[in-house]
């Protein structure tokens, strides 16, 4: 296992949040902060530690409303500094942010984690009601 994996594990412990180790050398975190339960995947890579959360299956959005939904997501990316919304290969809306491994610190990791939680809350409170219309 890489040094990055051990760093991520140590920082998760220091944040005092429970997590599970997955077979793919990732961690699953289920924070209690957001209004709805979510899972954050923490992936310690060679150059980056990424945090990713699947938020919504976009295949449920009718074709006629997709353009508007994508526009809202792009505008949201412009508003939020440390996180970004995207679409994964399973057609799910995701939120992701990353921390460069070079020069990583606990403060940077903690700040990125908190930004991820804030992004999830932003989605649930601001974007989700609009996307479900």
N, C-alpha and C positions, 0 to 999 in steps of 0.2 A: 504494500500500500504506500501511497505517496505521502510526502511530508504535508502536502496541502490537505489531504484527508485528515491527518492528525490535527492540523491547525483548526480546520472546520469543526471537528468533533470537540476540541477543547473550548472553542468559542461558544458553541451551542451549550456546553455544560456551564460555562461562566454566565450565560444569559439565564440560566436556571429554567430552561424549558425542556419538556420531555421530548424525546425523539426516538425514532427507530432506525437501525442500520439496515439498509437493503443490500441485496446480493450484488447489485450493479455498482457498488461502492458509492452509493448515495445515502442521504439521510431523509427521512420523512418527519416533518414537524407539523403538528396539529395545534396551532395556537388557539387560545380561548378568547382572544381579543375581538376578532370580527363578530358581527351579529350572526352569521351563519357559519357552520363548520366548514373548513377548507383544509387542504393539505398543501404544504409548501415542500417542494423537493429541493434539497440542497445538494448541488453537484460540485464537488471539488475537482476541478480540472487542472491541467498543467499550468495554464496561465491565468485562469479566472475561476472564481467560485461563483456559480450562478444560483439564483433562487427563482424557482418557477412554480406557478400555481395555475391549474386549469380552473377557469371561472364559469364557463358556460358552453354548452354544445350549440354551435352556430347553425347546425343543420335544421334546428327547429324554427329558424327565422325564415319566413317566406321570401322567395326570390325578389319580389317587388319591394321589400323593405331592407334588403341587404345593403344596397348602396348607401342609404341613410345611416344604417348601423356602422358601416365602415368609415363613413365620414365623421361620425361622432367619436369613434375610436381614434382616428388620426388627430382630431382636434384635442382629444384628451392627452395624447402623447405630447402635444405641444405645451400643455398646461403643467404636466408633472415632470419634475426634473430628474429624479433618480430611478424611475420605473418606466416601463413601456408595455403597451398592450400589443399583442400579435395574435396570429392564428397558427396553430400547430398542424401537423400532418393528419391529425384525426378530425380536423375542422372544428376544433375547440378554441374558444377565446382564452388566451393565457395572459398572465402578467409576469414579467421577468425583469430582473435586475442582476447586475454582476459587479463583483469586486475584483480588481486586479490583484493577483497574488504578490507581485513585486511590491514591496513596501507595505504589505498588509499589516493592520493593527486591530486590536480588539475594538477600539473606538470606531474604526471604519466599518468593521463587520457589524457591530451593533447598530450603527446609523443606517446601514443598508438594510438590515433586517427590519428596523422600525419603518423605513420608507416603504418596504414591501407591504407591511401590515397596513400602513396608511393608504397605499394604493388599492388594496383589497377593500378596505372600508369605502374609499371613493367609488369603486365599482359598484358595491352593493347599495350604497345610499344614493348615488347620483346617476350612474350609467344604467344599471340594471332596470330601474323603473322606466327609463326612456326606451331601452331596447325591447322590453316586454310589451310595449304598446302596439 
